[in-house]
Amino acid sequence: MKKWMSAFVLATVVGAANAAVKEEPVTYRAGDTAMKGFVVYDDAVKGKRPGVVVVHEWWGITPHVRGEARKLAAQGYTAFVADLFGDAKTADNPDDAGALAGAVMQNPDVMRARFVAAKDALARHATVNADKLAAIGFCFGGSVVLDMARAGENLAGVVAFHAGLEPSGAQAAAGKTKARVLVLNGSADPFIKPESVDAFRKEMQAAGVDHRYVSYPGVVHAFTNPEATAKGRKFNLPLAYDAKADAQSKAEMRKFLAAALKN
């Protein structure tokens, strides 16, 4: 409870600092599981606008992912920070993070149910044009949004940052996978094997998916997260923030979303 109230207080402080952008905690459900996310939008924008589901890394909902949602809101979207772990669970070490993420990745039905619950909550928001929805994700979240595209979720497009490429369930299929796909990864990310990149490209091509894969030279995992370098040192993991790749990948995302959502 204290953790959740702290999140609410932070949302209030953010709102005061940037009066036009509102960040509101939202409790919703996926089956019997209570999910706790955030809806973020610019209340200076009039009328309905496209919505973007934002899926967190394996650490859970962190300041990084909430910051990305605020940036999307400033660009004229309504963003919904989805809770894929339930009850806003977070992890402060790789063992717990791996356990939380693995429990979702190993159960595609649970993954989809939790994603759809977030997408539906976003679609119901008063600011959202429910016919124009997309999703972005980081690391674990990037893998999730790729799987949602594969599963045929009604999304105009998905953007995956430093994401694993192997499907947790069925592969993309012609006539089922209709979302446009953009993947933004580092070429030096040891978690992304060259053979998985080749397999991903062949999978997308075989399914006729409008896709693009961008690889940033010399960049390792978690390059969009300013906290990544410190965590990499702390846990001896190949994680590092890269300001140049971050800026370039976000520019790619902006162009992609504008085209996919015709915003």
C-alpha positions in Angstrom: 0.0 0.0 0.0 2.8 2.4 0.9 4.5 1.7 -2.4 1.3 2.4 -4.3 0.6 5.6 -2.4 4.2 6.7 -3.2 3.5 6.1 -6.9 0.4 8.3 -6.6 2.3 11.1 -4.9 5.0 10.9 -7.6 2.2 11.2 -10.2 0.9 14.3 -8.5 4.4 15.9 -8.3 4.9 15.1 -12.0 1.6 16.7 -12.8 2.5 19.8 -10.9 5.9 20.1 -12.7 4.4 19.6 -16.1 0.8 20.8 -15.8 -0.4 19.8 -19.2 0.6 16.1 -18.9 -1.5 14.1 -16.5 -0.4 10.8 -15.0 -3.2 8.8 -13.3 -2.9 5.5 -11.5 -5.3 2.9 -12.9 -6.3 -0.4 -11.3 -7.8 -2.9 -13.7 -8.2 -6.7 -13.8 -7.0 -9.6 -15.9 -9.1 -12.5 -14.7 -8.6 -12.7 -11.0 -5.4 -10.7 -10.9 -5.4 -7.0 -10.0 -3.2 -5.0 -12.3 -1.9 -1.5 -11.5 -0.8 0.7 -14.3 -0.9 4.4 -15.3 -2.7 6.4 -18.0 -0.8 9.4 -19.2 -2.1 12.1 -21.5 -1.8 15.8 -22.2 -5.1 17.5 -21.1 -4.3 20.5 -23.3 -4.9 18.4 -26.4 -8.6 18.5 -27.4 -10.6 15.6 -28.7 -9.7 11.9 -29.0 -6.2 10.8 -30.0 -4.3 7.6 -30.7 -3.4 5.4 -27.8 -0.1 3.6 -27.1 0.3 0.7 -24.6 3.7 0.8 -23.0 5.1 -2.4 -21.6 7.9 -2.4 -19.0 11.2 -4.2 -18.7 11.8 -7.2 -16.6 12.3 -4.9 -13.6 8.6 -4.0 -13.7 7.2 -0.5 -13.9 10.1 1.8 -13.2 10.8 5.6 -13.6 12.2 4.8 -17.0 9.1 3.4 -18.5 6.9 6.0 -16.9 9.1 8.7 -18.3 8.7 7.2 -21.8 4.9 7.3 -21.4 5.1 11.0 -20.5 7.2 11.6 -23.6 4.5 9.9 -25.7 1.8 12.0 -24.0 3.7 15.2 -24.9 3.8 14.0 -28.5 0.0 13.9 -28.5 -0.8 10.3 -27.7 -2.5 8.8 -24.7 -0.1 6.3 -23.2 -1.0 3.4 -20.9 1.7 1.9 -18.8 0.7 -1.7 -18.6 1.3 -3.9 -15.5 2.3 -7.4 -16.9 3.3 -8.8 -13.5 0.2 -8.0 -11.5 -0.2 -5.8 -8.4 2.6 -3.5 -9.7 5.3 -6.0 -8.7 8.8 -4.9 -9.3 12.3 -6.5 -8.9 15.5 -5.0 -7.7 17.8 -7.9 -8.7 18.1 -10.1 -11.8 17.0 -13.3 -10.0 13.6 -11.9 -9.0 13.3 -10.0 -12.3 13.9 -13.2 -14.3 11.4 -15.1 -12.2 8.7 -12.5 -12.8 9.3 -12.2 -16.5 9.7 -15.9 -16.9 6.4 -16.6 -15.4 4.7 -14.5 -18.0 6.9 -15.5 -21.0 6.3 -19.2 -20.2 2.5 -18.8 -20.3 1.4 -17.1 -23.5 -2.3 -17.2 -22.5 -1.5 -15.2 -19.3 0.7 -12.8 -21.2 -2.0 -12.1 -23.8 -4.8 -11.8 -21.2 -2.8 -9.2 -19.2 -1.9 -7.3 -22.3 -5.4 -7.3 -23.6 -6.7 -6.0 -20.3 -4.4 -3.1 -20.5 -5.2 -2.4 -24.1 -8.9 -2.5 -23.4 -8.5 -0.1 -20.4 -6.6 2.3 -22.7 -9.3 2.0 -25.4 -12.0 2.9 -22.9 -10.3 6.1 -21.8 -12.2 9.3 -22.7 -9.2 10.7 -24.6 -8.6 7.8 -26.9 -9.6 6.9 -30.4 -10.0 3.2 -29.9 -9.6 2.6 -33.7 -6.0 3.9 -33.4 -3.9 1.8 -31.0 -0.3 0.8 -31.0 2.2 -0.7 -28.5 5.8 -0.3 -27.5 7.9 -2.3 -25.1 11.4 -2.4 -23.7 13.5 -5.6 -23.2 10.9 -8.1 -21.7 8.2 -5.6 -22.8 9.5 -5.5 -26.4 9.2 -9.3 -26.6 5.7 -9.0 -25.3 4.6 -6.6 -27.9 6.2 -8.6 -30.6 4.2 -11.6 -29.4 1.0 -9.6 -29.4 1.6 -8.6 -33.0 2.2 -12.3 -33.8 -1.0 -13.3 -32.0 -3.1 -10.9 -34.2 -4.0 -8.3 -31.6 -5.8 -5.3 -33.2 -2.8 -2.9 -33.2 -1.7 -0.6 -36.0 1.9 -1.2 -35.0 4.4 -2.3 -32.4 7.8 -1.0 -31.5 10.3 -3.2 -29.6 13.4 -1.8 -28.0 16.3 -4.1 -27.1 13.9 -7.1 -27.2 14.3 -10.8 -27.5 13.0 -12.0 -30.8 12.0 -15.6 -30.3 8.2 -16.2 -30.0 6.9 -17.5 -26.8 3.8 -18.9 -28.6 2.9 -19.2 -32.2 4.9 -17.6 -34.9 3.6 -14.8 -37.1 1.3 -15.9 -39.8 -0.1 -14.5 -43.0 -3.5 -13.0 -42.6 -3.2 -13.1 -38.8 -0.3 -10.8 -38.0 -1.4 -7.4 -39.4 0.4 -4.9 -37.2 3.4 -3.1 -38.6 6.6 -4.0 -36.7 9.7 -2.0 -35.8 12.6 -3.6 -33.8 15.4 -1.4 -32.5 18.3 -3.4 -31.0 22.0 -3.1 -30.3 24.4 -5.0 -32.5 26.6 -5.8 -29.5 23.8 -7.1 -27.4 24.9 -10.6 -26.3 21.3 -11.5 -25.5 20.4 -11.2 -29.2 22.0 -13.9 -31.2 22.7 -13.4 -34.9 20.7 -16.6 -35.7 17.7 -15.2 -33.8 17.8 -12.0 -36.0 17.9 -14.1 -39.1 15.1 -16.3 -37.9 13.0 -13.3 -37.0 13.5 -11.7 -40.4 12.5 -14.9 -42.2 9.5 -15.3 -40.0 8.3 -11.7 -40.7 8.9 -12.1 -44.4 7.1 -15.5 -44.6 4.1 -13.9 -42.9 4.1 -10.9 -45.2 4.5 -8.5 -42.2 5.5 -4.9 -42.8 8.6 -4.8 -40.6 11.9 -3.1 -40.1 14.9 -4.2 -38.0 17.4 -1.6 -36.9 20.7 -2.5 -35.4 22.9 0.1 -33.6 26.7 -0.7 -34.0 28.5 -1.4 -30.8 25.5 -0.9 -28.6 24.6 -3.4 -25.9 21.4 -4.3 -24.0 19.0 -1.8 -22.4 20.5 1.2 -24.2 17.4 3.4 -23.8 17.4 3.2 -20.0 19.5 5.8 -18.2 19.7 3.5 -15.2 21.2 0.6 -17.2 24.9 1.4 -16.9 24.7 1.4 -13.1 22.7 -1.8 -13.0 25.1 -3.4 -15.4 28.0 -2.6 -13.1 26.1 -3.7 -10.0 25.0 -7.0 -11.3 27.9 -7.7 -13.8 25.5 -7.7 -16.7 26.0 -6.4 -20.3 23.7 -3.4 -19.8 24.6 0.2 -20.7 22.8 3.4 -21.6 23.7 4.9 -25.0 22.5 8.4 -25.4 23.1 8.5 -29.2 21.3 5.2 -29.8 18.5 6.2 -27.5 17.9 9.4 -29.4 18.1 7.7 -32.8 15.8 4.9 -31.8 13.2 7.3 -30.3 13.3 9.3 -33.6 12.6 6.1 -35.5 9.7 5.3 -33.1 8.2 8.8 -33.6 8.2 8.4 -37.4 6.9 4.9 -37.2 4.0 5.7 -34.9 3.0 8.8 -36.9 2.8 6.7 -40.0 1.1 3.7 -38.4 -1.4 5.8 -36.6 -1.6 8.6 -39.1 -1.3 11.0 -36.2 
